[in-house]
Amino acid sequence: MTMFHFFNCAILTFGPHAVYYSATPLSEYDTLGTSVKTGVVYLVTALVKLVCLATFLKVSESDIFDPSQELLKALIGFIDVAGLYFALTQLTHRNISQNHKFQAVGLGWAFADSVLHRLAPLWVGARGLEFTWDYILQGLEANANLMLSLSLAALGSLMWLRKNKPKTLIPIIYACAGFVATMPSITSYLRWGLGWHLPEVVAFQLFTSLIMALVSWQLFSACQKPSA
């Protein structure tokens, strides 16, 4: 039963990444190399963030929400934006379109995040003798993160790679990108500042990620249309 629970949670956590890759044109255009290189960029970015967090954040013995510390975390979190910028603009890609490029980058980014933050807890905890919903919620959280990573990659592609986008959409693109980039701080505030339970936070993440995916898709489609 314990291994069955582990495999179920692992499929829920990592399965959507494989399904997305195989069900979209990414597999046809052989973009796996782009996703792998993006994963390496994510690991380097995570290491830089870890060093910054260890250097500038105070160690707290309680789970009380500290606005100043959370603001600093949010600022450090924008290192992810710099990492995505590097992955989108500096990595050498095969001859793939902008549409496939941002999807490959977002997919690689999300998969690396899931491996780094969820694989070890899943392996240690989901094989326990006692059933818990925590790892199912963790899998749902990984799905939300996949949509948010794809959304941020799409918005970053519009900001840094798309030159002739409608001027009226530029503020909306930047506002949406800023919102997605600060999602970890928003969920932290909901959890520790407002006292939301984990299922409520995960439900909020799923709902928000779905909305942002739809908004990003609409913005990307609007920017693809030839200007009048």
CYANA upper distance limits for C-alpha pairs under 8 A (distance plus 0.5 A):
  1 MET  CA      5 HIS  CA      6.64
  2 THR  CA      6 PHE  CA      6.73
  2 THR  CA    126 ALA  CA      7.42
  2 THR  CA    127 ARG  CA      5.18
  2 THR  CA    128 GLY  CA      6.62
  2 THR  CA    129 LEU  CA      6.67
  3 MET  CA      7 PHE  CA      6.60
  3 MET  CA    126 ALA  CA      8.30
  3 MET  CA    127 ARG  CA      6.20
  4 PHE  CA      8 ASN  CA      6.68
  5 HIS  CA      9 CYS  CA      6.68
  5 HIS  CA    126 ALA  CA      6.92
  5 HIS  CA    127 ARG  CA      7.49
  5 HIS  CA    131 PHE  CA      8.49
  6 PHE  CA     10 ALA  CA      6.52
  6 PHE  CA    122 LEU  CA      7.57
  6 PHE  CA    123 TRP  CA      7.65
  6 PHE  CA    126 ALA  CA      5.40
  6 PHE  CA    127 ARG  CA      6.09
  7 PHE  CA     11 ILE  CA      6.52
  8 ASN  CA     12 LEU  CA      6.72
  9 CYS  CA     13 THR  CA      6.56
  9 CYS  CA    122 LEU  CA      8.10
  9 CYS  CA    126 ALA  CA      7.96
  9 CYS  CA    135 TYR  CA      6.70
  9 CYS  CA    136 ILE  CA      6.13
  9 CYS  CA    139 GLY  CA      6.70
 10 ALA  CA     14 PHE  CA      6.40
 10 ALA  CA     15 GLY  CA      7.84
 10 ALA  CA    122 LEU  CA      7.81
 10 ALA  CA    139 GLY  CA      7.86
 11 ILE  CA     15 GLY  CA      5.08
 11 ILE  CA     16 PRO  CA      8.28
 12 LEU  CA     16 PRO  CA      7.50
 12 LEU  CA    136 ILE  CA      7.85
 12 LEU  CA    139 GLY  CA      5.65
 12 LEU  CA    140 LEU  CA      7.54
 13 THR  CA    114 SER  CA      7.88
 13 THR  CA    138 GLN  CA      7.65
 13 THR  CA    139 GLY  CA      4.46
 13 THR  CA    140 LEU  CA      7.36
 13 THR  CA    142 ALA  CA      6.14
 13 THR  CA    143 ASN  CA      7.33
 14 PHE  CA     18 ALA  CA      7.57
 14 PHE  CA    111 PHE  CA      7.78
 14 PHE  CA    114 SER  CA      7.85
 14 PHE  CA    139 GLY  CA      8.23
 14 PHE  CA    142 ALA  CA      8.25
 15 GLY  CA     19 VAL  CA      6.69
 16 PRO  CA     20 TYR  CA      6.40
 16 PRO  CA    143 ASN  CA      7.44
 17 HIS  CA     21 TYR  CA      6.77
 17 HIS  CA    107 LEU  CA      7.22
 17 HIS  CA    111 PHE  CA      7.13
 17 HIS  CA    146 LEU  CA      8.03
 18 ALA  CA     22 SER  CA      6.69
 19 VAL  CA     23 ALA  CA      6.25
 20 TYR  CA     24 THR  CA      6.52
 21 TYR  CA     25 PRO  CA      8.13
 21 TYR  CA     26 LEU  CA      6.20
 21 TYR  CA     27 SER  CA      6.37
 21 TYR  CA    107 LEU  CA      8.35
 22 SER  CA     26 LEU  CA      7.53
 22 SER  CA     27 SER  CA      5.94
 23 ALA  CA     27 SER  CA      8.23
 24 THR  CA     28 GLU  CA      8.46
 25 PRO  CA     29 TYR  CA      6.87
 25 PRO  CA    100 HIS  CA      8.14
 26 LEU  CA     30 ASP  CA      6.74
 26 LEU  CA     31 THR  CA      6.12
 26 LEU  CA     32 LEU  CA      8.23
 26 LEU  CA    100 HIS  CA      6.90
 26 LEU  CA    103 GLN  CA      8.27
 26 LEU  CA    104 ALA  CA      7.41
 27 SER  CA     31 THR  CA      6.97
 27 SER  CA     32 LEU  CA      7.86
 29 TYR  CA     96 ILE  CA      7.67
 31 THR  CA     35 SER  CA      7.07
 31 THR  CA     94 ARG  CA      8.03
 31 THR  CA    100 HIS  CA      8.43
 31 THR  CA    101 LYS  CA      8.38
 31 THR  CA    104 ALA  CA      6.69
 32 LEU  CA     36 VAL  CA      6.67
 32 LEU  CA    104 ALA  CA      7.81
 33 GLY  CA     37 LYS  CA      6.67
 34 THR  CA     38 THR  CA      6.60
 34 THR  CA     93 HIS  CA      6.75
 34 THR  CA     94 ARG  CA      8.43
 34 THR  CA    101 LYS  CA      8.32
 34 THR  CA    104 ALA  CA      6.65
 34 THR  CA    105 VAL  CA      7.03
 34 THR  CA    108 GLY  CA      8.10
 35 SER  CA     39 GLY  CA      6.67
 35 SER  CA    104 ALA  CA      5.65
 35 SER  CA    105 VAL  CA      5.92
 35 SER  CA    106 GLY  CA      8.31
 35 SER  CA    107 LEU  CA      6.92
 35 SER  CA    108 GLY  CA      4.54
 35 SER  CA    109 TRP  CA      7.82
 36 VAL  CA     40 VAL  CA      6.99
 36 VAL  CA    108 GLY  CA      6.54
 37 LYS  CA     41 VAL  CA      6.87
 37 LYS  CA     87 ALA  CA      8.43
 37 LYS  CA     91 LEU  CA      8.27
 37 LYS  CA    108 GLY  CA      8.24
 38 THR  CA     42 TYR  CA      6.67
 38 THR  CA     87 ALA  CA      6.28
 38 THR  CA    105 VAL  CA      6.23
 38 THR  CA    108 GLY  CA      5.91
 38 THR  CA    109 TRP  CA      6.43
 39 GLY  CA     43 LEU  CA      6.84
 39 GLY  CA    108 GLY  CA      5.59
 39 GLY  CA    109 TRP  CA      5.88
 39 GLY  CA    111 PHE  CA      7.79
 39 GLY  CA    112 ALA  CA      5.57
 40 VAL  CA     44 VAL  CA      6.91
 40 VAL  CA    112 ALA  CA      8.38
 41 VAL  CA     45 THR  CA      6.61
 41 VAL  CA     83 GLY  CA      7.01
 41 VAL  CA     87 ALA  CA      7.30
 42 TYR  CA     46 ALA  CA      6.49
 42 TYR  CA     80 ASP  CA      8.26
 42 TYR  CA     83 GLY  CA      7.16
 42 TYR  CA    109 TRP  CA      6.53
 42 TYR  CA    112 ALA  CA      7.14
 42 TYR  CA    113 ASP  CA      7.95
 43 LEU  CA     47 LEU  CA      6.73
 43 LEU  CA    112 ALA  CA      7.70
 44 VAL  CA     48 VAL  CA      6.86
 45 THR  CA     49 LYS  CA      6.70
 45 THR  CA     79 ILE  CA      7.33
 45 THR  CA     80 ASP  CA      6.99
 45 THR  CA     83 GLY  CA      6.44
 46 ALA  CA     50 LEU  CA      6.56
 46 ALA  CA     80 ASP  CA      8.36
 47 LEU  CA     51 VAL  CA      6.79
 48 VAL  CA     52 CYS  CA      6.76
 48 VAL  CA     79 ILE  CA      8.50
 49 LYS  CA     53 LEU  CA      6.52
 49 LYS  CA     76 ILE  CA      6.98
 49 LYS  CA     77 GLY  CA      7.70
 49 LYS  CA     79 ILE  CA      7.29
 50 LEU  CA     54 ALA  CA      6.57
 51 VAL  CA     55 THR  CA      6.55
 52 CYS  CA     56 PHE  CA      6.47
 52 CYS  CA     57 LEU  CA      8.42
 52 CYS  CA     76 ILE  CA      7.55
 53 LEU  CA     57 LEU  CA      5.86
 53 LEU  CA     73 LYS  CA      7.75
 53 LEU  CA     76 ILE  CA      7.86
 54 ALA  CA     58 LYS  CA      8.49
 57 LEU  CA     69 GLN  CA      7.12
 57 LEU  CA     72 LEU  CA      8.13
 57 LEU  CA     73 LYS  CA      8.43
 58 LYS  CA     69 GLN  CA      8.23
 63 ASP  CA    192 TRP  CA      7.16
 64 ILE  CA    192 TRP  CA      6.83
 64 ILE  CA    193 GLY  CA      7.73
 65 PHE  CA     70 GLU  CA      8.13
 65 PHE  CA    189 TYR  CA      7.42
 65 PHE  CA    192 TRP  CA      5.85
 65 PHE  CA    193 GLY  CA      5.55
 66 ASP  CA     70 GLU  CA      6.59
 67 PRO  CA     71 LEU  CA      6.51
 68 SER  CA     72 LEU  CA      6.81
 69 GLN  CA     73 LYS  CA      6.69
 70 GLU  CA     74 ALA  CA      6.63
 70 GLU  CA    185 SER  CA      6.98
 71 LEU  CA     75 LEU  CA      6.81
 71 LEU  CA    185 SER  CA      8.29
 72 LEU  CA     76 ILE  CA      6.69
 73 LYS  CA     77 GLY  CA      6.43
 73 LYS  CA    185 SER  CA      7.75
 74 ALA  CA     78 PHE  CA      7.21
 74 ALA  CA    182 THR  CA      6.59
 74 ALA  CA    184 PRO  CA      8.13
 74 ALA  CA    185 SER  CA      6.32
 75 LEU  CA     79 ILE  CA      8.29
 77 GLY  CA     81 VAL  CA      8.32
 77 GLY  CA    181 ALA  CA      7.81
 77 GLY  CA    182 THR  CA      7.84
 78 PHE  CA     82 ALA  CA      7.26
 78 PHE  CA    181 ALA  CA      7.12
 78 PHE  CA    182 THR  CA      8.37
 79 ILE  CA     83 GLY  CA      6.77
 80 ASP  CA     84 LEU  CA      6.67
 80 ASP  CA    181 ALA  CA      8.28
 81 VAL  CA     85 TYR  CA      6.58
 81 VAL  CA    181 ALA  CA      7.63
 82 ALA  CA     86 PHE  CA      6.79
 83 GLY  CA     87 ALA  CA      6.73
 84 LEU  CA     88 LEU  CA      6.52
 84 LEU  CA    105 VAL  CA      8.30
 84 LEU  CA    153 ALA  CA      7.43
 84 LEU  CA    156 GLY  CA      8.03
 85 TYR  CA     89 THR  CA      6.44
 85 TYR  CA     90 GLN  CA      8.22
 85 TYR  CA    156 GLY  CA      7.47
 85 TYR  CA    160 TRP  CA      8.12
 86 PHE  CA     90 GLN  CA      5.54
 86 PHE  CA     91 LEU  CA      7.25
 87 ALA  CA     91 LEU  CA      5.85
 87 ALA  CA    105 VAL  CA      7.29
 88 LEU  CA    101 LYS  CA      7.96
 88 LEU  CA    102 PHE  CA      7.47
 88 LEU  CA    105 VAL  CA      7.40
 88 LEU  CA    153 ALA  CA      8.39
 88 LEU  CA    156 GLY  CA      8.36
 88 LEU  CA    157 SER  CA      7.45
 89 THR  CA    160 TRP  CA      8.08
 89 THR  CA    161 LEU  CA      7.99
 93 HIS  CA    101 LYS  CA      8.22
 96 ILE  CA    100 HIS  CA      6.70
 96 ILE  CA    101 LYS  CA      6.82
 97 SER  CA    101 LYS  CA      6.59
 98 GLN  CA    102 PHE  CA      6.81
 98 GLN  CA    157 SER  CA      7.90
 99 ASN  CA    103 GLN  CA      7.16
100 HIS  CA    104 ALA  CA      6.62
101 LYS  CA    105 VAL  CA      6.68
102 PHE  CA    106 GLY  CA      6.43
102 PHE  CA    150 LEU  CA      7.71
102 PHE  CA    153 ALA  CA      5.83
102 PHE  CA    154 ALA  CA      6.07
102 PHE  CA    157 SER  CA      6.80
103 GLN  CA    107 LEU  CA      6.44
103 GLN  CA    150 LEU  CA      6.54
103 GLN  CA    153 ALA  CA      7.62
103 GLN  CA    154 ALA  CA      7.81
104 ALA  CA    108 GLY  CA      6.62
105 VAL  CA    109 TRP  CA      6.57
105 VAL  CA    150 LEU  CA      8.31
105 VAL  CA    153 ALA  CA      7.27
106 GLY  CA    110 ALA  CA      6.63
106 GLY  CA    146 LEU  CA      8.02
106 GLY  CA    149 SER  CA      5.57
106 GLY  CA    150 LEU  CA      4.88
106 GLY  CA    151 SER  CA      8.20
106 GLY  CA    152 LEU  CA      8.01
106 GLY  CA    153 ALA  CA      5.80
106 GLY  CA    154 ALA  CA      8.40
107 LEU  CA    111 PHE  CA      6.60
107 LEU  CA    146 LEU  CA      7.32
107 LEU  CA    149 SER  CA      7.67
107 LEU  CA    150 LEU  CA      7.00
108 GLY  CA    112 ALA  CA      6.61
109 TRP  CA    113 ASP  CA      6.77
109 TRP  CA    149 SER  CA      7.25
110 ALA  CA    114 SER  CA      6.77
110 ALA  CA    142 ALA  CA      8.38
110 ALA  CA    145 ASN  CA      6.93
110 ALA  CA    146 LEU  CA      5.60
110 ALA  CA    149 SER  CA      6.30
110 ALA  CA    150 LEU  CA      8.40
111 PHE  CA    115 VAL  CA      6.72
111 PHE  CA    146 LEU  CA      8.07
112 ALA  CA    116 LEU  CA      6.56
113 ASP  CA    117 HIS  CA      6.49
113 ASP  CA    118 ARG  CA      8.37
114 SER  CA    118 ARG  CA      5.69
114 SER  CA    119 LEU  CA      7.25
114 SER  CA    142 ALA  CA      6.77
115 VAL  CA    119 LEU  CA      5.51
115 VAL  CA    120 ALA  CA      8.40
116 LEU  CA    120 ALA  CA      8.21
117 HIS  CA    121 PRO  CA      8.14
118 ARG  CA    122 LEU  CA      6.41
118 ARG  CA    138 GLN  CA      7.94
119 LEU  CA    123 TRP  CA      6.59
120 ALA  CA    124 VAL  CA      6.64
121 PRO  CA    125 GLY  CA      6.11
121 PRO  CA    126 ALA  CA      8.14
122 LEU  CA    126 ALA  CA      5.66
122 LEU  CA    127 ARG  CA      8.24
122 LEU  CA    135 TYR  CA      7.10
123 TRP  CA    127 ARG  CA      7.00
124 VAL  CA    128 GLY  CA      7.86
125 GLY  CA    135 TYR  CA      8.36
126 ALA  CA    131 PHE  CA      8.33
126 ALA  CA    132 THR  CA      8.35
126 ALA  CA    135 TYR  CA      6.99
133 TRP  CA    137 LEU  CA      6.73
134 ASP  CA    138 GLN  CA      6.61
135 TYR  CA    139 GLY  CA      6.69
136 ILE  CA    140 LEU  CA      6.89
137 LEU  CA    141 GLU  CA      6.56
137 LEU  CA    198 LEU  CA      8.36
137 LEU  CA    199 PRO  CA      7.39
137 LEU  CA    202 VAL  CA      7.27
138 GLN  CA    142 ALA  CA      6.76
139 GLY  CA    143 ASN  CA      6.99
140 LEU  CA    144 ALA  CA      6.91
140 LEU  CA    202 VAL  CA      7.59
140 LEU  CA    206 LEU  CA      8.05
141 GLU  CA    145 ASN  CA      6.66
141 GLU  CA    202 VAL  CA      6.35
141 GLU  CA    205 GLN  CA      7.53
141 GLU  CA    206 LEU  CA      7.69
142 ALA  CA    146 LEU  CA      6.67
143 ASN  CA    147 MET  CA      7.08
143 ASN  CA    206 LEU  CA      8.15
144 ALA  CA    148 LEU  CA      6.75
144 ALA  CA    205 GLN  CA      6.47
144 ALA  CA    206 LEU  CA      5.46
144 ALA  CA    209 SER  CA      6.04
144 ALA  CA    210 LEU  CA      8.13
145 ASN  CA    149 SER  CA      6.43
145 ASN  CA    209 SER  CA      7.87
146 LEU  CA    150 LEU  CA      6.74
147 MET  CA    151 SER  CA      6.58
147 MET  CA    209 SER  CA      6.17
147 MET  CA    210 LEU  CA      7.39
147 MET  CA    213 ALA  CA      6.61
148 LEU  CA    152 LEU  CA      6.57
148 LEU  CA    180 VAL  CA      7.14
148 LEU  CA    209 SER  CA      5.83
148 LEU  CA    212 MET  CA      7.59
148 LEU  CA    213 ALA  CA      7.37
149 SER  CA    153 ALA  CA      6.56
150 LEU  CA    154 ALA  CA      6.58
150 LEU  CA    213 ALA  CA      8.01
151 SER  CA    155 LEU  CA      6.66
151 SER  CA    180 VAL  CA      8.34
151 SER  CA    212 MET  CA      7.02
151 SER  CA    213 ALA  CA      5.83
151 SER  CA    216 SER  CA      6.16
151 SER  CA    217 TRP  CA      8.27
152 LEU  CA    156 GLY  CA      6.42
152 LEU  CA    177 ALA  CA      6.41
152 LEU  CA    180 VAL  CA      6.94
152 LEU  CA    181 ALA  CA      7.85
153 ALA  CA    157 SER  CA      6.49
154 ALA  CA    158 LEU  CA      6.89
154 ALA  CA    216 SER  CA      7.12
154 ALA  CA    217 TRP  CA      8.34
154 ALA  CA    220 PHE  CA      7.50
155 LEU  CA    159 MET  CA      6.71
155 LEU  CA    173 ILE  CA      6.71
155 LEU  CA    174 TYR  CA      8.19
155 LEU  CA    176 CYS  CA      8.18
155 LEU  CA    177 ALA  CA      6.52
155 LEU  CA    216 SER  CA      6.98
155 LEU  CA    220 PHE  CA      8.07
156 GLY  CA    160 TRP  CA      6.45
156 GLY  CA    161 LEU  CA      8.27
156 GLY  CA    177 ALA  CA      7.79
157 SER  CA    161 LEU  CA      5.67
157 SER  CA    162 ARG  CA      7.04
158 LEU  CA    162 ARG  CA      5.29
158 LEU  CA    163 LYS  CA      8.34
158 LEU  CA    165 LYS  CA      8.12
158 LEU  CA    173 ILE  CA      8.16
158 LEU  CA    220 PHE  CA      7.53
158 LEU  CA    223 CYS  CA      8.24
159 MET  CA    163 LYS  CA      8.47
159 MET  CA    170 ILE  CA      8.37
159 MET  CA    173 ILE  CA      7.84
159 MET  CA    174 TYR  CA      7.98
162 ARG  CA    223 CYS  CA      8.48
164 ASN  CA    223 CYS  CA      8.37
165 LYS  CA    169 LEU  CA      7.94
165 LYS  CA    170 ILE  CA      7.99
165 LYS  CA    223 CYS  CA      5.71
165 LYS  CA    224 GLN  CA      8.43
166 PRO  CA    170 ILE  CA      7.42
166 PRO  CA    223 CYS  CA      7.10
166 PRO  CA    227 SER  CA      7.91
168 THR  CA    172 ILE  CA      8.38
169 LEU  CA    173 ILE  CA      6.65
169 LEU  CA    219 LEU  CA      8.05
170 ILE  CA    174 TYR  CA      6.83
171 PRO  CA    175 ALA  CA      6.52
172 ILE  CA    176 CYS  CA      6.55
173 ILE  CA    177 ALA  CA      6.65
173 ILE  CA    219 LEU  CA      7.86
174 TYR  CA    178 GLY  CA      6.59
175 ALA  CA    179 PHE  CA      6.71
176 CYS  CA    180 VAL  CA      6.71
176 CYS  CA    212 MET  CA      8.12
177 ALA  CA    181 ALA  CA      6.56
178 GLY  CA    182 THR  CA      6.77
179 PHE  CA    183 MET  CA      6.85
180 VAL  CA    212 MET  CA      8.29
182 THR  CA    186 ILE  CA      6.85
183 MET  CA    187 THR  CA      6.61
184 PRO  CA    188 SER  CA      6.59
185 SER  CA    189 TYR  CA      6.66
186 ILE  CA    190 LEU  CA      6.84
187 THR  CA    191 ARG  CA      6.61
187 THR  CA    201 VAL  CA      7.03
187 THR  CA    205 GLN  CA      8.18
188 SER  CA    192 TRP  CA      6.43
188 SER  CA    193 GLY  CA      7.83
189 TYR  CA    193 GLY  CA      5.08
189 TYR  CA    194 LEU  CA      6.98
190 LEU  CA    194 LEU  CA      5.48
190 LEU  CA    195 GLY  CA      6.86
190 LEU  CA    196 TRP  CA      6.16
190 LEU  CA    201 VAL  CA      7.42
191 ARG  CA    195 GLY  CA      5.56
191 ARG  CA    196 TRP  CA      5.22
191 ARG  CA    197 HIS  CA      6.98
191 ARG  CA    198 LEU  CA      7.69
191 ARG  CA    201 VAL  CA      7.23
192 TRP  CA    196 TRP  CA      7.71
196 TRP  CA    200 GLU  CA      6.68
196 TRP  CA    201 VAL  CA      6.92
197 HIS  CA    201 VAL  CA      6.89
198 LEU  CA    202 VAL  CA      6.63
199 PRO  CA    203 ALA  CA      6.58
200 GLU  CA    204 PHE  CA      6.69
201 VAL  CA    205 GLN  CA      6.70
202 VAL  CA    206 LEU  CA      6.65
203 ALA  CA    207 PHE  CA      6.64
204 PHE  CA    208 THR  CA      6.43
205 GLN  CA    209 SER  CA      6.34
206 LEU  CA    210 LEU  CA      6.65
207 PHE  CA    211 ILE  CA      6.82
208 THR  CA    212 MET  CA      6.59
209 SER  CA    213 ALA  CA      6.47
210 LEU  CA    214 LEU  CA      6.82
211 ILE  CA    215 VAL  CA      6.68
212 MET  CA    216 SER  CA      6.38
213 ALA  CA    217 TRP  CA      6.55
214 LEU  CA    218 GLN  CA      6.70
215 VAL  CA    219 LEU  CA      6.67
216 SER  CA    220 PHE  CA      6.49
217 TRP  CA    221 SER  CA      6.54
218 GLN  CA    222 ALA  CA      6.55
219 LEU  CA    223 CYS  CA      6.68
220 PHE  CA    224 GLN  CA      6.74
221 SER  CA    225 LYS  CA      7.18
